[in-house]
Amino acid sequence: MSTEIKRCTWAGNDPLYMDYHDNEWGKEVHDDKILFEFLILESAQAGLSWITILRRREGYRKAFADFDVQKVAKFTDKDVERLMQDSGIIRNRAKIESARNNAKFFIEVQKEFGSFDKYMYSFMPDGKPIINHSYTIPASTPISDAISKDMKKRGFKFFGTTICYAHMQATGMVNDHLPDCSFK
């Protein structure tokens, strides 16, 4: 009987990546605070590697009020300038401003749907996560296209279909662990 742990190849051998893969990626999340955290982190990741963001996650937690959406929505221009000097995060003005912007729209979605989670799952077939049994992992899907398009219409920034799909993977709306992965 083999006790060898098999992981998706992207997890590599970086302990931080392996821990994220094993304990978070693909696990169902319905907590709006965590969904907001991943909205900020995935948006910050645009054009960068995910490990770059994971290594700065604590910095983001401190910089963005422990991902308190109400506080982030109230960030001022002075807060944006402060964050532009924060070496613990990616200092990209457009991404920082989008976090503040997206917080406001996140709250609007919560008011309209009761929670951001209910909004996101309203796009899912039967309101349930998708388990991918293939060895092919897409960069986007028709569902991520639809969510991204709707979010853009609502005013969200830095949340195109590829980032949306990554958010779906991170929060378990889609389980893309490979079929032979021990964490499927």
C-alpha positions, 0 to 999 in steps of 0.5 A: 500500500503506497502512502506517497503523496501525489500533487498537481505538478504546478505545486512544485517543491516550494513549501509555501506552494505545496501548503497552499495546494494541499490546504486551500486550492480547490477547497470549497469556500463560502465565507465572504471574507475569504472570497474578498481576500481572494478577490484582492489577491487574484486581482493583484496577481494579474500578470504575475506568478501566483507564488509572488502573491502568496509570498506577500499574502501577510503583507496584503493582510496588513495593508488591506485591514485583514481583508475587511471589505467595509474598511477597504471600501472606505480607503482614501486617496491618502491610504492609496498613497500609503499603500504605494510605499508599502513594500509588503505588497505589489505597488501598482497604483491601478491594482491598489485603486481597483482593490478599493473600487472592488470593495465598494462593488463587493458590498453592493453585490452583498446587498443585492444577493445577500452575500457575495457567495450567493452571487458567485454560485448563482452562475454555477450549474445547480448552484454547486461546485464543478469537479474537473475529472480531466488532466486538462486545466482550462485558463477560463470557461464559459462560466468564468466568462459570464461572471467576469462580464457581469462583474465588469458591467457592475464596475469591478476592475482587474477581474477578467475571465482568467483571473475569475477562473483562478478565483473559482479554483482558489475558492473551490467553485471548481476543483481542478486537482488532477485526477491522480492528485492526493488532494482531489 
